[in-house]
Amino acid sequence: MSTVALKDVSKVFQDGTVAVDTVNLDVNDGEFMVLLGPSGCGKSTVLRMVAGLEDPSSGAVMLDGEVANDLPPRDRKIAMVFQDFALYPHLTVGDNIAFPLRLAGVEPTPRGERVTDVASALGIGDVLGRKPSQLSGGQRQRVAMGRAIVRRPGLFLMDEPLSNLDSGLRAELRAEISGLTRELGVTTIYVTHDQAEALTMADRVAIMRKGVLQDVGTPTQVYGRPATLYVAAFLGSPRMNLLEASVYVHLDRYVTLNLGEQSLYLPWDDIRSRAVAHYHGERIVVGMRAEALTPVAPDTPGDVLQGRIRHLEHHGHESLAFLDIGATAIMVDEMGGPVETAADGQRGLRRFGQVMQRLAGRAEAPASAPAGRGNRTSVLNDPGRHHRRPAELAVRLAPYPAVSAGHPLAVQVRMDALHFFDERGDRIDVGWR
């Protein structure tokens, strides 16, 4: 049994940098948990605190239900796999894998048997006599994994182990890693910035941004019902289309979503319409993924948006058309850099460390607006006209379609697949997953 729990864990470095901000996270026994986020979001710092390589500034790191803040790394029953392999260049592959067993005082015969078994499982049994310099990148990573597995730890910690490899090898090794850890039943915390790795390998994904935990759930949950605007923008390829919309309620009939020059109509019998109706007369963010949009004939009835193609991207198996529909885009920056506030008339709200870049102007929210959860910046409250940007709606088309830039295109919108977020970037919805 090996469980991990982070209770209100924060890490502030001596220069005042807040690397991790009050993170609460539970990792179950045998679970493959992926920490996902851009560089600098604090995911590796979380991993290092679990390993005992960094001390939390506050909060508790718990291993198997016991507080482990003062427990040295060697007593935590963990094994780490690093991005740069960290192999001993003067030792052979066999000696690299056997090194932790030699330190633990394991006798030569059982040590050799365990090394052979692990090497065979990883497909490197024929290179045990070579030095790391004689191996390919994929073989080196397998050696690093073998050195971790041979210890039979209770917890694997992996810090972007595949980022230095080419895409084909990454795909091969991520299947091997996830399959092997599940076969061994070892609890694993895996750090990556690659959403493809996270969504294909994880039992659950924890998404971070500038030290703040944004969302936790299965890959299906965080992709299908993102908790925040940032998670919605971060996951998916192409990125989710995020549009500014004004809300107008026709009681007991429908809710109108005005997207610039065009409108969509959310039927009143859709349970989400009650939540969206609370924003009558205000602006919200509407998210729609490319799979929610289907090209149709211009005179097709229903919820249809009309526009002209700005440009096309050809990807072999499909093409992406970027459609100008006369709406305003909402942009979310990955790094979460601070956003300048207006001099006067702005509320100066803070959204998870002031990390959202907004591209749509809005006056101060009316007094009747629903109260937000804390002082957080409005994503619709941008002081500069130069930040405004017309939306380019990403639409999937057949490979090399018979259209080009400037052509008109109509798309039907699946209303049940829309996502709604308030001005602070929180999901507008009924209930939870």
N, C-alpha and C positions, 0 to 999 in steps of 0.2 A: 504494500500500500504506500502510495506517495501522493500527497495533495499539497497544493500551494494556495495560500490566501494572502492577499495584500489588503491591509486595513488602513485606510487614510494615509497612504504612503506618499511622501513628498521628498524631493531632493533639490536643495538649493546649494549651488557651488559658492565658493568664497567670494567670487566677483559679483554675487547677487543674481546670477542666472538661475532661473527656475526651470530645471530640466524636467521634473515630474511634479505634477500638481494634484495632490489629494486623490490618488488612484485607489479604487476599491475593485478587486478582481479575485475570483475564485477559480482555481483550476482543479478539476476532479481527477480522481485516480484513473490512470490509463488514458487520459484525454490528450488529444493533440490540439493545443491552443496556439494560434498564430497571432502575434502582435504585428499589426500592419499600420504603416504610415510613412510619410515622406522623411527624408534625411533631416535630423535635428528635432524630431517630434518627441524624443524621450524613450523610445522603445528599447534601445540597447541599454540605456541607463537602468530601466526596470529589470532587464535580464541580469545585469551586473549586480544589482541589489539582491536579487534572488540567489545569485551565486556566492554572495558575500564579498565580492570585489569592490563594492561601494557600500558605504553605510547610509541608510536613510536619514534625512534630516529630521523627519517626524514620521509617526505611524509605525506599524508593525508588519514584518515579513514573517509569515507563519508557515512552517513545514510540518506536515502531518499533525496539524492542530497545536503545535508548540511554537512559541515565539522564538525566532532564530536570529534576531538582530545581532546578538553577540557571539553567535556560533561561527567559528572559523570555517573557511571554505572546505578544508579537507575533511571536516566532520559532517558535511551536509549531504553526503551520498549522491553527489551530482556528477555529471560529465558534460563538458562543454565542447562544442564544435565551432571553430571560428571561421571567419571569412577568408583569412589568409593561410589556412591549413595548419600553420604553426608546427611543422614537422622538424625533427632533428636531422639536419642535412648529413651528419657524419654517421648516422645509424642506418641500417638496412630497413626495408619495409617491415620485416618480421620483428626486428628489435624496436622499431617505433611503436608497433601495436602492442608488444609485450612490455613496454616500459612501465606503465602503471602497475602491472602485475609484479614486476621485479621490485618496484618500490614497496609494494604491499607484502613482500616476502613469500610470494607463491613459489613453490618448488618448480624446478625446471621442467619435469615431465608433464604435470598438469598444465603448466604455463604454455608449453609448446602445443598441447592438444587444443587449448582454448584459442590460441592464435590461429592455428590451422582451421578450426571450425569457423571462426569469424571471417577469415580471409576467403574461405570457400564460399560462404554465404554472400559476400560482397563481390565475388568475381575477380579477386586479385590473388588467388592462391598460387598462380604461376609467377608472381613477381616478388615473392617474399625476400629473395636474395639481392634485390636491386636497391640502389639509393634513391631518395626522392627526386634528385636531379635527372634521373633516367626515366621518370614517369610523365605521363600526360596530366593535364589539369584534373580530368575526371578521376584518374587513378589516385592522384594525391588526395582528392577529397574523400575517396573511399578509404584510404589509409587513415585519414583523420577520423572518419566515422568509426572505423574498426578499433582504433585506440580508445574511443569513448565507449563503444559497445562491450569490449572485452572486460571492462570493469564490472559489468552487470549492475549499473547504477539504478537508483530508484527514480531519477529525474534526468532527462536530457534537456540541455539548454543549447540552442543552435542560433548563432548570430549571423544571419545572411550567408549561409554556407555555400550557396550556389551563385552568388552575384558575380564571381570572377570567371564563370564558365560561359561558353557559347549557348545560344538558345536551344539547340537540339539536345545538347548534353544536359542542360538544366531540366528539360522536360523528362528525360530518361531518369535522371537521378531523383527528381522530386517524387516520381512514382515509386522508386526503390525505397526512399527514406520513409514515406508515409506507410508503405506496405510493411517494411521491416519493423518500425516502431510499434505498429499495431500487432504484429505477430509476437513481438516480445512483451507487449502489454505495458510498456514503459510510458509514464507521464512525460509529455514533451511540450516545451515552450519554444516556439520557433519565431524568430524575428525576420521580417522581410519588408521591403518597400514595393514588392511586385504583387499586384492584386491577383494575377493569374495563379501564382503559387499559393496565396492565401485561400482563394476560393476553391481550388482543386485539392488541397492537402488537409485543410483544417476540419476538425470536429466543430470548433467554434472559433470565431474571429473577434479580436479586440482591436478596435480602430482608434488610433491616437492622433492628436494634433496639438503641437506646441505644449506637450506635457500633460494635456487633458484627455481623459478617456471619453471618446465620443459615443461609442456604441459597442455592444457585445451581443453576439448571437451566432447562430449557425450561418453558413454561407448563404443559404436561401433566405434567412430572415434579414440579414443586413443588406442584401441586395434588393430584396423584394419590398421591404418596409424599413428603409433607412431612418434612424431616429433624428438625424439632423441634416441640414442642408449640405454641410460639408461631406458627410458620408455619402449622400446622394450623388454629389459631384465627383467624389473620389473614385467610386466604384463604377465600373462599366466602360466598355469601349464599343462605339464612341461614347463620349460622356453624355450624361443625361442633359436634355435640353431644359434649361431653367429660365422661366419667363416671368416678368412682372405682370400681374393681373389685378384689376380692380373688381370688387365683388358687389353685386347688386342682387337682392333677394326678392323673388316673386313668391310670396308666402303660399305654401301648399301647392305650388306649381313647379318651380325650378329655381336654381341659383345661376345667375349669369356671370360668367368669367370674361371680362373684357380684356383682350390681349391686343392692345393698341387699336388697330383698325378693324379687328375681327373679334368674334365672340364664340365661346363654347357654353353649353347649357348642361348643368349638372342636375339630373332629375331629382325631384323631391323624395322619391322613394329610395334613392341611394342613401344609405345610412350616414355617409360622410357629409351629405348636404347640411345636416343639422350643425355639425362642427364648423363647416365653412361659413354658414349663415351668420355666425357670431361676428364675422368681419365685414358685415354690411357697410358699404360706404368707404371701406379701407382697401389698401393694397396688400396682396399676399404674393407668394412665389408659387408658381405651378411648375411641376417637373414632369416631363414625359420622355421616356426612353425611345430610342429608334424603333424598337420592336412594337411600340404602341401606335405606330404610324403606318398606314397602308396607302400607297398611291391608288387613286381612283379617278373616274371621269369627273370633270368639273361640275356636272349637274347631279351628282350623286346626293341623295337626301341624307340627313343626319348631321353629325358633328364633323364638318369638313373645313379645313383651312386651305386657303388659296395663297399662292406665292410664286415667286420666280427664282429659278436656280441661280445662286451666286457663283458656285463652283462645284466641281465634281472631283471625287477621289476614287481611283480604281484600285481595288485590292485583290484582283484575280477572281476570287470566289464570289465577290459582290462589289457593288459600287455604292459610295455614299454621296448623296446630293445634299447640299447645304442651301436651305430655302429661306429667302427673305419674305416674311409674312407681315412685316410692318409692326412687329412687337419689339419690346425692349428686353435685352438679356440681363441676367444676374450672373456675375462672375464670382467665383470663389477661389482665392489663392491657396496653393498647396502649403506653402511654408508658414502661412499665418503671420505675416509681417504686420506691424501696427498700421492702422489707417488713420490719416489725419482727420481731426474733427473740425466742424465749422466754428467760426468765431462766436456768433450769436445765433439764438433761435434753435440750436440743436440741443438735444437732451444729454449728449455725451454718454449714452448707454454703452455698456461693455458686453460683448458677446464672446465668452470663453477666451479672455485675454486679448480682445480687440484684434481678431484674426481674419475678418472677412473683408474682402475688397468688393465694393459695390459699384454698380454702373448705372443706377437709376436714381434720379433726384426725387425727393419728397419733403414736403413741409413737415413740421412737428406733428406727431400723431394727435388726434383729437382726444379730449379728456375722457370720452366714452370708450376709448380703445381698451381691450382687455389688458389687465395688468400682466407684465412680463415677470419671469422668474429671476429676479435680481437685476442689477444695472448692467445691461448688455447692449452693444451697438446694434442699431437697426440696419439690416442689409438693404433697406429701401431708402435710406436717409443719407444720400451722398451730396455733398455741397457743390461739387464741380460739374459743370455742363460737359467738360471735356471727358468725363468718365462715362458718359452715356454711349451706348453701343447698340446698334440694331441686332436683334436676334438672328442667328443662322440656324435654322431647324435642321438637325441631322436626320436624314431619311434613308433607309436601306432600299437599294434598287437592285435589279438583276445585273450580272456582270456586263459591262460595256453597253449600257442602254442607248436607245436611239434618241437621246436628248443631250443638250449641252448647256453651257452657261447662258442665261438669258431666257431659257424656255420656261413657260408657265407650268406649274405642277399643282395638283390638288391632292391632299392627303386626308384620309379619314382617321379620326382620333378615337382610340378605345378609351372611353371615359372611365371604365373600371380600373384602368392601368395608370391613372394619373396620381401624382403625389402632390401634397399641399403642405407648405411651410409658412410660418408666420414671419413677421419682420425681423425677429431675432434668430431665425434659422431653425426653430424647433418644429417638429412635425405636427401638423394639424390633423388629428385623427380621433377615432372613437376606440377606446380600449387600447389593448397592446398585444400584438402578435398572437 
